[in-house]
Amino acid sequence: MSIINLLPEDYLAERAKRRATMLFLTLFGLVMIGVTATTFISEGSERTTRTLAANVSAQYDEAAKQIDQMKALQQKHRKLTAKAEDTALLIERVPRSYLLAMVNNSCPEDLTLWKVQIVTEQENLKKATQPKKIGKRLTKKPPKKAKKNKKDKKSEDVKPPRPKIWTKVTVAGWARDFEDVSRLMEKIRANPTISSVDINYTRDVVRQEKNVCSFSFWARTKPDVDVLDVTESGWKIPADGKGGQDNENW
């Protein structure tokens, strides 16, 4: 059974166009709604990202300021420590009065001193750390530029070694014989602050028509020794000597 469509063809074509137009408009509206929603969502996420980035940047700036302040405090601490160390180097840990009393009270009877020289000395680190030259090269190669690495940066932060400091006492005078000089040197060597004692010279001379022994020796204190540690240990300077004064008898 066949269906006969009595509608005109122009009407059918017009209706098909209206349906297609409505379909396209509906699809266009859906697409625009999706685009608009996507735009709002992306703008919201962008604002959130910008806010987070601003917060992170502010935190980074605050941390950078704190790091700079810490570096400034560390540099100030280094300067104060260096000044304190320099000041400590100027303070004599073994006073010269103590050394003079040690020499005077250690002198045997009838011993005359004409010279007591006290000098503060320190270690020469340049000579101690200078490498020995074994030989010379015939051809010199141009030095290569060394790349700085983390080890070099750490080595720059390492403090230079502190030089050792000691006091040298030079004693000269006249004694009856070399035995008196030996007794004087032994008493000084027995002092806990002294590290070494050595003779400079001894010779027989005539003084005031008498044969006497002219001598000179030096004594060196221990590096960085403190006289307070010696006195706290209970050691005292022997006070049995009566020398150190000019004896008119010879």
PEBEL-V253541 format. One record per residue. N is the residue number from 1. RES is the residue in one letter. PSI is psi in whole degrees, 0 to 359 (NA if undefined). Layout:
n:N res:RES psi:PSI
n:N res:RES psi:PSI
This chain:
n:1 res:M psi:124
n:2 res:S psi:145
n:3 res:I psi:129
n:4 res:I psi:120
n:5 res:N psi:115
n:6 res:L psi:357
n:7 res:L psi:147
n:8 res:P psi:155
n:9 res:E psi:326
n:10 res:D psi:322
n:11 res:Y psi:317
n:12 res:L psi:318
n:13 res:A psi:319
n:14 res:E psi:320
n:15 res:R psi:322
n:16 res:A psi:322
n:17 res:K psi:319
n:18 res:R psi:318
n:19 res:R psi:316
n:20 res:A psi:321
n:21 res:T psi:315
n:22 res:M psi:321
n:23 res:L psi:315
n:24 res:F psi:320
n:25 res:L psi:320
n:26 res:T psi:314
n:27 res:L psi:318
n:28 res:F psi:318
n:29 res:G psi:318
n:30 res:L psi:318
n:31 res:V psi:317
n:32 res:M psi:321
n:33 res:I psi:317
n:34 res:G psi:318
n:35 res:V psi:316
n:36 res:T psi:315
n:37 res:A psi:318
n:38 res:T psi:321
n:39 res:T psi:315
n:40 res:F psi:318
n:41 res:I psi:316
n:42 res:S psi:322
n:43 res:E psi:321
n:44 res:G psi:316
n:45 res:S psi:326
n:46 res:E psi:319
n:47 res:R psi:319
n:48 res:T psi:319
n:49 res:T psi:318
n:50 res:R psi:320
n:51 res:T psi:314
n:52 res:L psi:319
n:53 res:A psi:320
n:54 res:A psi:319
n:55 res:N psi:316
n:56 res:V psi:319
n:57 res:S psi:320
n:58 res:A psi:317
n:59 res:Q psi:321
n:60 res:Y psi:317
n:61 res:D psi:320
n:62 res:E psi:318
n:63 res:A psi:322
n:64 res:A psi:320
n:65 res:K psi:317
n:66 res:Q psi:322
n:67 res:I psi:318
n:68 res:D psi:318
n:69 res:Q psi:320
n:70 res:M psi:318
n:71 res:K psi:319
n:72 res:A psi:319
n:73 res:L psi:319
n:74 res:Q psi:318
n:75 res:Q psi:319
n:76 res:K psi:321
n:77 res:H psi:320
n:78 res:R psi:318
n:79 res:K psi:316
n:80 res:L psi:321
n:81 res:T psi:319
n:82 res:A psi:319
n:83 res:K psi:320
n:84 res:A psi:319
n:85 res:E psi:319
n:86 res:D psi:320
n:87 res:T psi:321
n:88 res:A psi:328
n:89 res:L psi:329
n:90 res:L psi:338
n:91 res:I psi:125
n:92 res:E psi:119
n:93 res:R psi:336
n:94 res:V psi:101
n:95 res:P psi:152
n:96 res:R psi:330
n:97 res:S psi:323
n:98 res:Y psi:316
n:99 res:L psi:320
n:100 res:L psi:318
n:101 res:A psi:322
n:102 res:M psi:315
n:103 res:V psi:315
n:104 res:N psi:315
n:105 res:N psi:344
n:106 res:S psi:351
n:107 res:C psi:133
n:108 res:P psi:173
n:109 res:E psi:150
n:110 res:D psi:37
n:111 res:L psi:131
n:112 res:T psi:132
n:113 res:L psi:133
n:114 res:W psi:355
n:115 res:K psi:128
n:116 res:V psi:107
n:117 res:Q psi:128
n:118 res:I psi:122
n:119 res:V psi:136
n:120 res:T psi:128
n:121 res:E psi:160
n:122 res:Q psi:160
n:123 res:E psi:139
n:124 res:N psi:102
n:125 res:L psi:334
n:126 res:K psi:317
n:127 res:K psi:326
n:128 res:A psi:326
n:129 res:T psi:358
n:130 res:Q psi:126
n:131 res:P psi:151
n:132 res:K psi:139
n:133 res:K psi:116
n:134 res:I psi:316
n:135 res:G psi:172
n:136 res:K psi:142
n:137 res:R psi:145
n:138 res:L psi:323
n:139 res:T psi:132
n:140 res:K psi:127
n:141 res:K psi:144
n:142 res:P psi:137
n:143 res:P psi:139
n:144 res:K psi:144
n:145 res:K psi:115
n:146 res:A psi:136
n:147 res:K psi:136
n:148 res:K psi:130
n:149 res:N psi:189
n:150 res:K psi:326
n:151 res:K psi:321
n:152 res:D psi:320
n:153 res:K psi:321
n:154 res:K psi:322
n:155 res:S psi:330
n:156 res:E psi:329
n:157 res:D psi:345
n:158 res:V psi:133
n:159 res:K psi:145
n:160 res:P psi:151
n:161 res:P psi:144
n:162 res:R psi:129
n:163 res:P psi:146
n:164 res:K psi:143
n:165 res:I psi:137
n:166 res:W psi:171
n:167 res:T psi:133
n:168 res:K psi:127
n:169 res:V psi:121
n:170 res:T psi:125
n:171 res:V psi:135
n:172 res:A psi:148
n:173 res:G psi:199
n:174 res:W psi:142
n:175 res:A psi:165
n:176 res:R psi:319
n:177 res:D psi:180
n:178 res:F psi:337
n:179 res:E psi:321
n:180 res:D psi:321
n:181 res:V psi:319
n:182 res:S psi:319
n:183 res:R psi:319
n:184 res:L psi:316
n:185 res:M psi:323
n:186 res:E psi:320
n:187 res:K psi:320
n:188 res:I psi:322
n:189 res:R psi:332
n:190 res:A psi:348
n:191 res:N psi:133
n:192 res:P psi:341
n:193 res:T psi:348
n:194 res:I psi:134
n:195 res:S psi:323
n:196 res:S psi:150
n:197 res:V psi:134
n:198 res:D psi:150
n:199 res:I psi:142
n:200 res:N psi:308
n:201 res:Y psi:158
n:202 res:T psi:134
n:203 res:R psi:149
n:204 res:D psi:126
n:205 res:V psi:168
n:206 res:V psi:121
n:207 res:R psi:122
n:208 res:Q psi:45
n:209 res:E psi:28
n:210 res:K psi:145
n:211 res:N psi:121
n:212 res:V psi:169
n:213 res:C psi:113
n:214 res:S psi:132
n:215 res:F psi:163
n:216 res:S psi:131
n:217 res:F psi:168
n:218 res:W psi:152
n:219 res:A psi:141
n:220 res:R psi:133
n:221 res:T psi:163
n:222 res:K psi:145
n:223 res:P psi:131
n:224 res:D psi:29
n:225 res:V psi:149
n:226 res:D psi:128
n:227 res:V psi:337
n:228 res:L psi:324
n:229 res:D psi:326
n:230 res:V psi:316
n:231 res:T psi:326
n:232 res:E psi:335
n:233 res:S psi:351
n:234 res:G psi:358
n:235 res:W psi:137
n:236 res:K psi:153
n:237 res:I psi:130
n:238 res:P psi:136
n:239 res:A psi:28
n:240 res:D psi:351
n:241 res:G psi:152
n:242 res:K psi:20
n:243 res:G psi:195
n:244 res:G psi:1
n:245 res:Q psi:152
n:246 res:D psi:122
n:247 res:N psi:119
n:248 res:E psi:350
n:249 res:N psi:338
n:250 res:W psi:NA
